[in-house]
Amino acid sequence: MGFNPLEEKGISPEKQVMNWGQMNIEPYDKHSVHPYTRTRVILANGAEFEGAWFGHQFSRHCSDTTVKQKLALSRRLEQQQQKLINCLIPGTESTLEVTLGYEQVAVDLTAWLARTEPDETVKAALDFALLEDFDHLYRYSNLIEMTEGKDPRDVVGDYTEIFPGRPTVEEHCHPLDGIRAHYDKDTADIVTKLHVLTIVAAEQQTMNFYMNVCNRPENMLARGLYQEIGMIEEQHVTHYESLADPRMTWFERLLLHEYNECHLYWSCMQTETDERIRGIWEHMLDCEIGHLHAAAEMLQKYEGRPAESVLPESLPAPTKFESNKEYVRRILESQVELRTDGTGYKPEDELAADARYFEYQKMVNEDGRVPSVQVIEDHVHEFGGEYRLSTEGEHPVARLREKQTAR
């Protein structure tokens, strides 16, 4: 038998309140931290944020005072966990260095989820947005070398390549083409349900981060790049959240949120190389088991359904951060020209001449001063070429190979 959090004791919510010293712990050292420790911190932070805000939405749609009180307790604890995890990121990391970590999460998490996703519709959605986040990493990498003189390789290591994906300028689609068909709550695999919750949390965290930090740079190009890519992150949240079946009840969704957090912390424990931070993941798992038990009790009390009717006998295989170079290259080669069209996708050259995609592209890119294009042009002007990190050979797409003389 695998690990079943419903059968574990965990820590009861009433015993989880932290004092300030327990919350405010030492961050990791940015010079020695493993890139995937950084990505696990970012992902866990996003999962806690999603958990807290889901609890707020549930409470705003609930008239039962007892339920609202239970949600308030859970939310307060989730907020403590979020603040502890978020503050593992050191102040010595610049906003752009943190940004590279966010985009490495987006690339290697999305690729892992796509590789292991059983639902073809959800897999297609993951593959599509993967190529866009991959391009964002490339744009920000050129910006950080140009504005801070830092090598992006010091952040991402040799685990993630850096070169163009679907160019950001080509990613902007009409809002009406941003909605996907949702899975069926009654037939979908638990893996699919967890994958959608995980990617929504991750992309929402990135969207929120860019919403808040785009006014921090003094450099106008940097501000514009955060605005432009931040708008794509809004597209991605819309894209991914539409995959979830909206017919699930509030109590069922609460149970899935808590179960997903159990799964994520359990997954982090499997591969964490920093023993101190691994201990944090272990403690957070114990806390989430307590939250899961509380959610299971509410599902039983208010809907007469046992948690076992929704959840499997044991957690699915862990979600892992690992290098996905071959997979990213394969998806780039086969899907970089795809565009959204209704709830599906088409190659750009197969879109109708009056497609909404072209209409929207003309509106947002009208003045020709597109930050994601300008950042590369400025880098080429200053350095004589682009910043790229290609460890597995030339770019798989001919039109996206570097035209300038390599540095």
ABEGO torsion letter per residue (X at the ends): XBBBAAABAEBBAAAABBBAAAABBBBBBAAABBAAAAAAAAAAAAAAAAAAAAAAAAAAABABAAAAAAAAAAAAAAAAAAAAAAAABBAABBAAAAAAAAAAAAAAAAAAAAAABABAAAAAAAAAAAAAAAAAAAAAAAAAAAAAGBBAAAAAEAABBBBBBBBAAAABBBAAAABBBBBBAAABBAAAAAAAAAAAAAAAAAAAAAAAAAAABABAAAAAAAAAAAAAAAAAAAAAAAABBAABBAAAAAAAAAAAAAAAAAAAAAABABAAAAAAAAAAAAAAAAAAAAAAAAAAAAAGBBAAAABBABBBBBBBBBBAAAAAAAAAAAAAABBBBEABBBBAAABBAABAAAAAAAAAAAAGBBAAAAAAAAAAAAAGBBBBBBAAEBBABAAABBABBBX
